[in-house]
Amino acid sequence: MTTGSASLTIEKISGVAETEASLRAHFLGKDPLSQEGQSPTLFATDRTDRRTFIAQGWVVTDAQALADVGPVPRGEAIIEIPEDVLRFYTREYAEDCR
């Protein structure tokens, strides 16, 4: 995994925006306990209107967990990520939150 940027094109769904926007994704870190090719990862985007992140994680397929969450809007997905991955947010942005 490199620590560079990746160019992404996303489609905004249902009322947020109907056009496509180009984002840059900046690698923050990956799960240190994951095996090669199985790495939940956190990225920051370069959006200027608000701070957003892209999380790569395991797709939740457990029926009970999905029932607990409830309906998932079109264009969204439920993923699971380890707490260690969320720490990359804290490490990168903790000073901004004070």
Buried (B, 14 or more C-beta within 10 A) or exposed (E): EEEEBEEEEBEEEEEEEEEEBEBBBBBBBBBEEBEEEEBBBBBBBEEEEEEEBBBBBBEBEEEEEEEEEEEEEEEEEBEEBBEBBBBBBEEBEEEEEE
